[in-house]
Amino acid sequence: MRKIYFTAFNASPLAISLPIFWAGMKRYYELNGQYANEWEWIPPIIDYNGWTVDQICQEAIECNADVYAFSSYLWNWNLIKEVTKRIKQALPNSIIILGGPHQGTTYTDPMFWFKKNPQFDATCRPTEYGELFITDMLDALATDNLDWSKVRSSYHRKGQGPAADKKAFNFPSDVFSSNLDVLLEFAQYAVQHHRQLNLWYETTRGCPYGCTYCEWGGGTNSKVIAKPIEIIQDDLMYLPMLKINSFYLCDANFGILSRDAELAKLFGSFKGIGIEHFHIMGLAKTSTNKRRAVLEPLFKSQILKHYSMSVQSTNPVVLEIIDRKDISIDENIKLGKYFIDNYNANVNVELILGMPGSTLEDYYKDITYFYTDFSVVKYFITVLPDSPYADPEYINKWKIKLTPVGLETEVIDDTYYAAYDKALVTEPFTFLSVATHSFNEEDWKEIAFMSDMELLLINRHLLKPFTDYLIKNKGLDAGHVLKKVFMAISKVNKFYQPIDQYLTAVVNGKYANDDFKQLNNEHAISAYYRLWVENQEAIFVSLKNTFRDQLDEQGIDCLTYTANSTLRTDTDIAWTSYWNWVDWEEHERRGSEPANTLIHLKTTAKPFIPSLEIDRADSTVVVTDNTSVSIKLPKFSLYVTNSTINRKFGN
């Protein structure tokens, strides 16, 4: 019997992912292949967490498979290249194939791509359906008659195979029941090792939209096909047995079909079977009613607590350039407020930074747009190599300057976690847009810096009392306030000069084969925090000077309170505030007048610890009658960060 080894190298120190992609691919071939009885599908490794790269390669080679298949994305591409090179050296007669969205094959010539990646025999084109590719390949191999030019969706040394008819694709039935033994092994392992068990599940496939930054829709741009309800119901009946903790709905446009409202009610019943987290990866983009119809049952059941509004940009010029279609900004805001008001939902806005058409002014305008009501998640656009954004014609048209970067390091003590290993990187990991026709490199540096600093200034309360006072009590424009904050802190050379040098190095490609979020061997945001603490006296003097026209006696007292309650590493200080900013801050009374009452405070010095878990006032207390009470900062609802920070610190 011939053997196929199929993996995506899932690895996480916190969670185990059910191998549903492996199970679905296997089941599709069992139902549609001509020689299913002649192929053994080697079960994937449950947990790569803690494995070295050498151990991963050794395990794969020892399987001695006839076919090695890998699903590639940003976080595992370098590892796949290393593992496949070693497999080919040890087993030169094995067939090695690649699928998934991260390949770099779309805008290249096969002659050059395979010269650069000789260990691969073929790939399934990034936006095609792997089931059809694998079925043709395995059938041909079973009869020793493999001709890549006849394999649907193939990309090979001599060109490409025929296009597949995606509309004719049929979802396989009994994926769970036919692979239950393997799935239960994963479930039992997760329980035994106290790990969260994740399920990534699709009820549809395809996307009718063409967003240029996304290979998911931008590449497929195809009709949505629906998994039959009967198959969905059969699959979901196994969830209690498998003890799934987190369910990720992977549809690109959940809510686009009329039946999705009924599916939402079905998913709402998950609350009673032990599922703790329900995540929607993509919502319908063209109808407020459709979006509300699928979200409301989930919020009602309390299985869904979080709603992401994928706005990407508030600038209509940007949306046109990136071919992004969605409901209007006003409709998005109205819907978000509805779920906040009625279900106490955690609603955030997703924005993408660095797209053509965007400007520095847009960045500060977006802060104003969403500051009061929503959290904002900001992502630097990373150029996926097979997305329309990566098309050389598109890049030239919009004068996009790309800089190569590595992503954050997650190989610790030579063991593999997920993303990036310096020892294996021989070419850029991905690219950032650091200039286009609408903004220059200096604009990008300011946007990049302030996007990261918002995490400290706002989320960690470093400057929040002062900025809230100006915005909510004095009625100043939020974007205007943050712009002036940048002007103030960038004037403090000892604080900003090393940051500017670091950002200049990023723009100039100096981090092509290194983690671009590292500043002097420290995570960039942690380094910003350290520099702030070391230079905060000069920073607050600069802030006072920059905002002098907006500050009366009360405003100066607020700025002093903010400065004195920030982490100190030198000496303890005691001081008096003339307004009760503690009560104003603790009870979220910002916007109303703080009480004109004397309060006595003390901040205790302590060493700086590189962490994002330090709140501004965690070493400050209110002193009353020889007793002291810590300031209790309210949990901040506005979550302002970017994707790399989110993954690095697990926030």
N, C-alpha and C positions, 0 to 999 in steps of 0.2 A: 504494500500500500504506500502511495506517495504522501508526503507530508507538506503542509503549508503553515508557516509561522507568520502570525499577523499581530502587530502591536502598534500602539500610539505612544508608548512610554509615559503613561500617566504616573505622576509622582507628586505626593503631597505629604508633609509631616502631620497633617490634620485629618485628611479624608481619604477614603477609598472610593473609586468610581467603578460602578458596575460596568462590565465589559459589553455593553449593549450594542456597540458598533460592531465588535467582533461577532457577537451572537447573531445580529441581523444579517451580516454579510454571509456568514456560514449558512444560515437558514435559507437565504435567497438562493444560494447555489444548490442546496439540497432539493429545493422545489423546481429549479429551472435548469440546472446543469444536467448533462447527459451521463456524467460519470461520477456522480456523488459518492457512490460506494467505494471508489478507488482513491478517495482523498481523506486523509486524517487532518483535522484542524487542531493544531496544538493549542491547548488552553493558555491564555496570556498569564503572565506573572501578576499576582495579586498586588504586590507592593514593592516598588523599586526604591522606596525611601531608605536611605542609608547605604545603598549599593554604590560601589565604585564603578567607574567607567570600565575598568578591566573586568569586573565581575559581570557586568551587563553583556559585554562582548563574549565572554567565556560561555555564559549560559546560552546565548543565541547559537553559537557555533556548536556546542554540545548537542543541540536539538537535531543537527544534521538534516535540516529540512531540504526539500527539493525547491520550494519557493519561499522567499522571505519578502513579506509585504509590510510597508510602513506608512502610517498616516502622519503627514508633516504639517507643522504649524510653527509660528515664531519661536515658541518656547522649546521645541525639541529638534529643530532643523540641524543645528551643529552636532548634536549627539547622534542623530540618524546618519549623518555623513561619516562620522568616525566609526560607528558600529558597522555600517555597510562596507566600508573599506576593509575592515578586518575580516568580515565574513567572506568577502570575495577572495581575499588572500588565502584564507584557510580552506574555503570550499569553492574553487573556481568554476565548477560546473553548476552551482546553484543559480537559480533565477532570482534576481533582486529587483523588486518593483517599488514604485513610490506613488502615493496618492495624497490627497489633502490639498489645502489651498496655498501652502507655502512651498513653491518650487522654483520660480523664476524661469518657467518654460514658455510662458505666453508670448513674450516679446523677444524671443531668441531663436536662433537657427539650431536645429538638432545637432548638426555637425559640431558646433562650438560647445553646446551645452553638455553633450556626452563626452567630449574631449576633456572638459573640466570636471565631469562627474562620471568617470568610466566604470565605476562599480555597478551602476544601474543598467539594467537591460531595457527597461521602458518605464514610462510613468503613465498614470491615468490623468488626463488633462485636468487642471485644477478645478474647473467648474462643472465637471462631468460626474456621472453617477458611477461609483466604483463597483457596484454590484454587476453592472453590465460588462464592464471591462474584465473583471475577475472571472465571470462566467465564461466568456469567450476564451480567455487565456487558459484556464484550467481544462476546459474541454479539449483544446488543441494540444496541450501538453500530455494529456492522458493517452492520446493517439500518436505522440511523437511527431506532431505535424504543426508546430507553432510557426505562424507567419504573422508578425506584428502588424503588418499592413491590413490584415483582416480582423484585427481585434478592435472592437468598438471603443472609441474615445482614447486610443493609445497615442502616445508621443514617443517616437523611437528614432533610432539613428538615421533612418532613411526618410523620415517624415512623420505623417500622422495617419492613424487608422480612420475608418469611417465614423461620421457623427452618429451618436445614438439618438433614438426617438424617446426623449424624456417623457413625453405625454403618455407613452405606452407603458411606462414603468408601473409595476404592481408591487405594493408593499407586501412582504412575506408574512404569512400567518404563523401563529404558534412559535414565535421567537423565544418567548419566555419558557413555555412548557417543554420545548425540544432541547433547551440548554439549561434546564433547571438545576442539574447536578453541579455545573460550573458556577452558576449564579449563586447557589446556596453556599458554595465554598467561600465566595467573596463576602457574602453576608455574615457568615459565621466568623470569618477572620476579623471583620470590622467590629463585631461585638466583643470578641475575645481580646482585641487590642485597643478597645475603647476609642475607636475611630468613627467619624461620621461616614455614612454610606450615601453616596450621591448617585442619582439616576439622571442621565441626560436623555431626553425623550422628544421625539418629533411626532406631530399629528398631521403635518403637511410638509411638502418639499417644494422648493422653488420660490422665486420672488419676482414680481412683475416690474420692479423698479430698477433703476440703473445708477444708483449713487456711485460716483466715481471712486470714492475711497474704499469701497467695499467689494471684495470678491464674492461675497455671499449673494448680494443682489446685483452689483455692478457687472459681475461676470456672467451670472446665470440669466438675469433679465428675462425670465421665462414664466410660463403659466404655472400657477400653483396647482399641485395635485394633492388630493386628500387621501389620507389613510382611512380605510373603511371603519365606521363606528364599531362594527363587530370585533375587528382586530384590536382596536383601542380598549374596548371593554374586557376582552380576553387577557390582554397584557396587564391591565391595571389590577385585575383580581389577584395577582401574585405579589402586589406591593406589601400587604400586611405580613405575609410569610417571610419576605426578604428584609423586613425591618428597615425600609428606606428612611433616611433622616431628611434629605434634601432632594427636592424634585426640580429639575431645570427643564422648562418647556422651551425647546430649541426652534420653534417655528419662527420664520423671519417676519411673519405678519399675522400673529394670532388675533382673531377678530375679523379677518378679511372674509371669512365664510359665514353664512347665516347660521350654520350649525354650531359655531364656536361658542355662542351664548349658552347652549345646552351643555357643551363640554365644560364650560366654566363652572356650571352648577355641579357637574360630576367631580371636578377637581376640588370644589369647595368641601366635598365630603371627606377629603384627605385628613382634615383636622381630627377626625375620629379614629384614624388608623396609625397614629404615631408619627406622621410626617411633620417635622417642625418648621421647615423652611420651603417656601414655594417661590420660584423665580421665573419671571417671564423674560425671555431674551429678546423678543421683538414683538411689537404691537402693530396692528393695522394702522396705516399711515394716512388714510384719506377720509375718515369719518369719525366725528366725535361720538355719534350715537353707537357705532360699532365698538368703539373703544370702551365706552361706558358700560355697554351691555356685557362685556366679558370681564371687566374689572369689578363691577359692583357685587356680583355673587361671591367673588373671592374675598373682597373686603368684608362683606357681611358675615361670611363664615369664619373670618379671622385667620384663614390660612395664609392670606396675603397681607403683608404689613408695609410693603415698600413699593413705590411706583416711580419709575424713571421716565421722565419726559425727554426723549431724544431730539432736542431742538437743533443741535449742532451749531447753528448760527442764527442770530436775529437779523442779519444783513441779507436782504433779498437778492442782492447781487451775488453773494457767495452761494446761496442756495441754487441759483440758476447755473452757476459755473460747475458745481458739483452734482448737478442733476438730482437734487434732493427734493422730493415731494412729500408733503405732510399737511396736517391741519394747521391753521394759522397759529401764530404765537399767542394771540388773544384767546383763541379757543383752548389751546394747551393750558394756559394760565387758569382760565375759568374752570376747566375740568380738574386741574390739580387742586385748586382751592376747594372744590366740591368734596373731594375725598378727604382733604384735611379737616374740613368743617364737620363732615358727617361720620367719618370713621377714624379720626385722629391718625390719618395715614402719614407715613414718612415719605414725602415727595421730594425728589431731587430733579434738577435740570442737568442734562448732559450737553456739554459744549465741546467742540473740537477746535483746537488752536492751530493756527499756521496754514489755513487753507487759502487758495488764491481768491482774491476779492476782499479778503478781510484786512482790517487796518488796526493800528494801535488804538485809534479812537474807538473802534468797535469793542475792544477788550474792556475798556472802562465803561462804555455804554451798557454792556451786558451786565456788569456788576450792578449798575443802577437799576436795570430792568428787573433783576431777580433778588436783590439783596434782602428786601423786607420779608418776602413770603416763602422763599424756597432755598434749599441747599443747592449748591452748584458743583458738579463734578466736571473737571476740565481735563481733557486728554490732548497731549501733543499728537498731531497726526503722524502716524508711522506709516511709511509707504509700503503697503503689501505688494510684493513683486509681481503678482498676477492680477492686480486690480486695474481698472481703467486709469486710475491716477498714475500708474507706473508706465503708461504708454509714452514713449519718447515724444510723440507728436503732441500729446497733452502737456507734457513738461515744457516743451519748447514754446507752445502757444501762450502759456501763462507765465513764462519766464521764471519757472520754479528752480530755486537753487536747493539741491539736496546735499545734506552732510551725512556721512556714514557714522553710525554709533553702535555701540553694544548696549544691551539692556542690563539691568541690575544683576549682580552676581548671586547665584543661588546654589553654588557648589561649595560646600563647607567641609573642610578637612578631607578634600578629595572625594567626597561622596556626592552623588547626583540628586538634585532636587527637581529642578524644572527648566531653568531658563538659559544659563549662560556659563560657560567654562572657559576661562582665559587660555588654558592650555590647549583647547581644541579649536580656537577661533583662528582661522587663516584668511578670512575675508570679512567685510562688514556684516554685522548681524542684521541691521535694518537701516533705514534712512529717515531723517527728519527734514521737513520743509523749513528752511531758515530764512528764506526770502522768496518773494514772488513779485509780480508786476505791481502789487498793491502795498507791500511793506518791505522794509529793508532789514538788514541783519541787526542793526542797532534796535529797531523796533522789536524784533524777535527776542533779543536778549532781555529787554525790559518786560515783555510779556512772560517769558519763561521764568524770570526771577520773581515777578510779582505773583504769578500763579502758584509757585512753590511757597512764597512768603505768606500768602493768604492763609495757608494751613496753620502757620504759627501766629500770625497777627490776629486772625479771627477764631479759628477752631481751638487753638490753645490759649486764647484770651490774652495774648501778649500785648495787644493794643486795643482790644475790643471795647472796654469802657469808654475810652476817648473817642474812637470812631463812632460808636453808637450814640454818644452824647452829641456829636456834631451832626449826625445824620437824623437821629430821631428827636432830639430836643431842639436843635438849631435849624432843622429843615434843610440841611445842605445835601447836595447831590452826592450819592454814594461813590460814583465813579470819580467825581471831582475830588472827594476826600482822599480816596486811595491814590489818585495821581499825585496829589500834594504830599502824601506820605512817601511815595517813591522819590519825589524831588528832595525831600528832607533827608531821608536815610542814605540816598546815593551820594550826598555831599560829604558824608563822614568817611574819609578816605580809608582809614584803618579797618572800617567795617566793609565797605563796598569794593575797594580795589581788588582784594583777592577773589571776590565773587565775579567781578567784571573780567578778570584775567581767565578765570575758569570758564565762563560763558563764551569768551572769545575763542578759547581753545576748542570748545565744542563746535562752534560755528565753523572753525577752520579745519575740522576733520581730525583733530588730534586724539579723539576718542573712538576712532574707527574700529579698533580691536580691543576696546576696553569698556568698562562699565561707565556710561556717561553720567550717571548720578553720583559719582564719587569725586569729592573735593579733598585733596590731601589725605587720601586713604580713609575718608570718613564719608558717610552718606551725606549728600549735598545739603539736605534740609537740616540735618543734625549740625553740620558745619555752619550753616546760616545762624542757627540758634546759639551756637558757641560764640560766634563773632558778635552777635547781638549782646549777649551777656557781658562779654569783655569790653564792649564799647558803648554800653547803654547810657552812661552819663552824657557823652557827646551826642548820642542819637536823640535823647530827649531835649537837649538844648537846641538842636537843629529843628526838631518838631515844633518847639515853642516859638522859634523865630519864624518858621515857615507859615505857621497858622496865627501869627500875631494879630492879624486883622479880624479873625473870627473869635478871639479869646477875650472874655471879660474875666472878672475875678473868679466867677464860678467855673469857667472853662479851664483856667489855670489850675484851680484846685483839683479838677477832674484829671488833668494831665499829670499833676504831682502824685495823686493817688495811684494812677496807673503805673507810673515809673517806680514809685517806692514799693509797690507790692509785687514787682517783678523779681524773679530769682536773683539773689545776690550771692557772690562767691567770696567777698572780701570781709566785710564786718556787718554785725547786726545793726539795725537802725530802728529808732522809734520816732514817730511823728504824729501830728494831729491833722485831721481833715475837718474842714469847716462845714462841709455838707456830708450827709450820710450816704456816701457812694456804695457802701457795703449793702445796705438794705435795698437801695436802688438797683444794684446789680444782682443780688441774690434772688430777689422776687420778681425779676423781669419787669420792673416798673420803668424801664427806659422809655422815654417819651413823655412821661409825667415828670413833674418837678421833684428833685431829690429834697429830702428834709434838710432844712438849714440848721443842722445840729452838730455840735462838736463830737467827734469820735477819736479815740486814741488807738493807734495801731503799732504793731511791731513786726518787723520782718527779720527772720533768723537766717544768717548766712549758712550755706551748705555747698558742697562741691557740685560742679556741673556733671551730670550724667547724660551721655549721648542717648537720648530717648525722645520720642514724641508724646510720651505719656505724662510729661510734666506740665501741669497747668501754671499759669502765671502766678497765682496767689497761693500756691500750695505750702508756702512757708510763712505766710502772713496771718496774724491773728488780731482780733479786736480785744483790747485790754479794758476790763471794767471791774473796779473794786477788787483788784488783785486776782481776778480770774481772766482767762483768755479763751476766746472762741474762734475757731478757724472760719475763714470765709468759705461759704459753700457756693461755688460757682454753678449756675444752672447748666444742665447738659445743653450744649449748643446744637441747634437743629441744622445750621448751615454747614454742610460738609463740602469744603472747597479743597480739591486736590487734583491729582492726575493719576493716570492708570498705574504708572510705575511705583508711585508712593503707596498707592492703595495695596498693591501686591506685596511690596517690600515689608511693610509694617503690619499687614493684616488688619487694617482698619476698615 
